[in-house]
Amino acid sequence: MTLKPSSLRVGFALLVGATLAIGMLSLRLLRHEETRLADEARRTLQGRAQLVADDLQLAVRDVQEEVLNRLAALPPGDLSRALAGWPEANPLVRNTFIWNQAARRLEQPSPTAPTTAEEKRFILRYSHLFAARLDTLLRAGEREDAALLAQASPRMQLNRVAQQVKALPSAQPVRRGWIPWFEGDQLFLLGWVEQHGRVAGVELETAALLSRLLQVFPREAGTDRAWALLDGAGNLLHQTGGLDIGKGRTPAVAASLSPSLPHWQVAFFGTGVPAAAAGGYRLITTLLVGALLLSILAGGTLLLLEAGRKAREARQKTSFVANVSHELKTPLTTLRMYAELLREGRVRAPEQRQHYLDVMVTECARLTRLVNNMLDFGRLEQQRRTYAVEPLDLAAWLPTFLEAQRLRIEEAGLRLAVKLPGAPLSVRIDRDALEQAVLNLLDNALKYAADGKQIEIVLTATTGSGAQLEVNDRGPGVPEELREKIFEKFYRLDQSLTARVPGSGLGLSIARRLLRDLGGDLVCLPREGGGACFRIHLKGAL
């Protein structure tokens, strides 16, 4: 029985019709997915903008607390003379004042005889404030600050609660606060402390405050995007990134800096959000076309697998960025705190100063290892890592390498045991790559196996042409189902920021990649008696 041409045409028409119907439905679903991904990317960017805004507000709060603490510590009997020299001695202070609550008048600077042009401008700028009875405005300012704080982000509210808890031991809390004041489009900040019937206050120098904020402002190297700090009138105060921000350009996302800097905001300009969504849409569309050419069933399966892979990779990258940001911020905060203490001369004891310096060196080494891992990961991903292969006697190299790490291992409470062959054992290898791989394994043992109190390094020759290097510990070990997953990029057993052990999930992935590029391998095995064994296979022994 043969098919008639009319039957072929009907079958082809049915096939084309069914394909077009499925294609139209798929395109509709893809447009919905594109919108969802774009919205998700925008929410992520909005969340980052809010984090930046919180960082800036916390920096402002730090400056304000620093100034108010020093202001509250001034002796009441010598208040006028102590405040007089502040503008010259402290770059954060522009002007100072004293308000007599009983007399309802400004004591300093004198309204009738200001001594400088700046004092005249200060009195003129705040004439309405002082004429309206400052004590009434202070109480109103406290209520307004509480109302604004209720609308702030949870992170800012948590910071304020932490400050209040820290201040609980004070038996007689001092009334103090900040008043935002606008002259035209320009924002001024007045800090005040009430004590013994008088209000002592300062006016912050906006330029000096801005320089503090720029230390935590995000960096942006792209030419098609930019982060910007805008004042209440939309004027550009600072920008990172190469995008030209013209007047009237609408930001992709923005976050307010209220209540610390009313009407100011941090904004992101650029095409980053739509570009990311469009790239994902084009990839899914290409997969759909190929799936339709093969079969509807195979195409649907591939689409689901691809969507799942993308979702997992997006979660891994998000977790990686969060963990790396957290790991970078922790040592940087420690370094800044200790450096400021040393700079201000607040550390008198030599042993304490040496301890602070030791901690700073340790944190710098930690930052260096993290940055080196990130740089090597980028070079490996882009296949730009080059190797200098040369003969290396492992039996002579290994003791020297481990001796340099012994202090760090002992400080972690671990005992190092080394087993070497009785004769030289040489291979052709890139020495730097091998050192980095072994160093990553040691770091892994220090993080997860410190409770085991032991690290054992075993070097042996293998049958044929090769060598074997084992890093053994007595830690909790690795479950069998995870012994391959731990070598995946970004993978960590605990992905949360509150994990007991910090990390970025790159060390083991980089170590295996380096060794495989050199013709070797890295595997994870259980250790007899408990713990883990990371075994390096090297071929090409001489």
Residue, then its C-alpha position, 0 to 999 in steps of 0.5 A: m500500500t502506498l501513500k497518496p500525495s494528498s495523504l503526504r500533504v495532509g501528514f506534512a500539514l499536520l506535522v507543521g501545524a502541530t510543530l507551529a502550535i507547540g512552537m507558539l506555546s513554547l515561545r509564550l512560555l519562554r517570554h514568561e520565563e524571560t520576564r521572570l528571569a529579568d524580574e529576578a535579576r532586577r530584584t537581585l540588583q535591587g537587593r545589592a543596591q540596598l546592601v550598598a545603601d546599608d553599608l553607606q548608612l552604617a558608615v555614616r552612623d559610625v562617624q556620627e557615633e564617633v563624633l557624639n561620643r567625643l562630644a559627650a566626653l567633653p568637660p561641662g565646665d570647659l565646654s566653650r573652650a574645648l569646642a572652639g578648636w574642633p573645626e581646626a583639629n577635626p576634619l569631620v567638624r565644620n562648625t560647633f555651637i552651644w545652646n543655653q536651654a534656660a535662657r533660650r539663646l545661642e551662647q557660641p558662636s555669639p549671634t551679636a559678634p561672630t568672629t569669622a565669616e564661617e560663623k556668620r554663615f552658620i548663624l544665618r543658615y540656622s537662624h530659623l532653627f534657633a528662633a523656633r526654640l531648639d529644645t522643642l525641635l530636638r524632641a521632634g527630631e527624636r520622634e522623627d528619627a524613630a519614625l524613619l528608623a521604623q521604615a529602614s531596612p532590617r539590617m539598619q534596625l538591627n544595627r540600631v538595636a545593637q547600639q542601644v544594647k551596647a549603651l544599656p550599662s550607662a546608668q544615666p543615658v545622655r540625650r543626644g541625636w542628629i538633625p538634618w537641615f536643608e538650605g536650598d538643595q544642600l544637606f547639612l547634619l547637626g549633632w547635639v548632646e544635652q547636658h547640664g542645661r546646655v546643648a553642645g553640638v557640631e555641624l559635620e563637614t559634608a566633604a569629609l563625610l563623603s570621603r568616608l563613604l567612598q571607602v565602602f562605595p562599590r567599584e564598577a569597571g564596566t563601560d556600560r554601567a555605573w554606580a552613583l551617589l546622588d543628593g536630594a536634587g539628583n546631582l551626582l556626588h560620586q560615580t564608579g564605572g564608565l557609563d556617562i550619566g547624563k542629566g535626566r537619565t533614569p537609574a535601573v535601580a536605586a536605594s534610599l539613604s534615609p534616615s541617615l542622609p535624607h533624600w540621598q540615594v545610591a543608584f545603578f545605571g546601565t543595561g546589565v539586567p536586560a542583557a542577562a535576561a536576553g542572553g538566557y532567553r537566546l540560549i533557551t530558544t536555541l535549545l528549543v529549536g534543536a529539540l524540535l528538530l530531533s523530537i518533542l520528547a527529547g527537546g522537552t527533556l533537554l529544556l528541563l535539564e538545561a533549566g535545572r542546570k542554570a538554576r543550580e549554577a545561578r544558586q551556586k554563583t549567588s552563594f559564591v558571591a555572598n560567601v566571598s564578600h563575607e570572607l573578604k569583609t571579615p579580615l578587612t574589618t579586622l585589619r581596619m580596626y587594628a590599624e586605626l587603633l595603632r594609628e591613633g596610638r591607643v595601644r601602649a603595651p608592646e606585647q599587645r601591639q605585637h599581637y595586633l601586628d601578628v593578627m594583621v599579618t595573618e589576615c593579610a595572608r588569608l586575603t592573599r590565599l583567597v584572592n590567589n584562588m579567585l585569580d587562578f580560578g579565572r585563569l583556569e576557566q578562561q584556559r589562560r593558565t600556563y605551566a613551566v614543567e621541569p624536573l622536581d625531586l619530590a623527596a627533597w622538595l616536600p620537607t622544605f615546603l612543609e616546614a614553611q607551613r609548620l607554624r600555621i599547622e601547629e597554631a591550628g592544634l595539629r601535629l604534622a607527620v611526614k613519611l618519605p621514600g628512602a631514595p630520590l623521587s623525581v617527576r616532571i611537574d610545574r612546581d608552583a602548580l603542585e605547591q598550590a594544589v598541596l597548599n589547598l589540601l592543607d587549608n582544607a584539612l586545617k578548616y575541617a579536620a582540626d579536631g582530629k589533631q593530626i595531618e599525615i603526609v605520605l610520599t611513595a613511588t607507584t608501580g610503573s612511572g609515577a608518584q603518589l602523594e597523600v594528605n591524610d587527616r583524622g577529621p569527620g571524613v567525607p560521605e561516599e556520595l559527596r566524594e566527587k561533588i566536593f571537587e565541583k566549583f563553588y560546591r561547599l558542604d554548608q553553603s550558608l553565610t553562618a557556616r562554622v567554617p568559611g570558604s568559597g568552594l574553589g580550593l579543591s576544584i582548583a587543585r584537581r584542575l591543576l593536577r589534571d592539566l599536568g597529567g595527574d589526578l586528585v581523588c578523595l578516599p576514606r581513611e582507615g580508622g576515620g578521616a579523609c585521604f586526599r591522594i595526588h597521582l603524578k605521572g612521568a617519574l624520572 
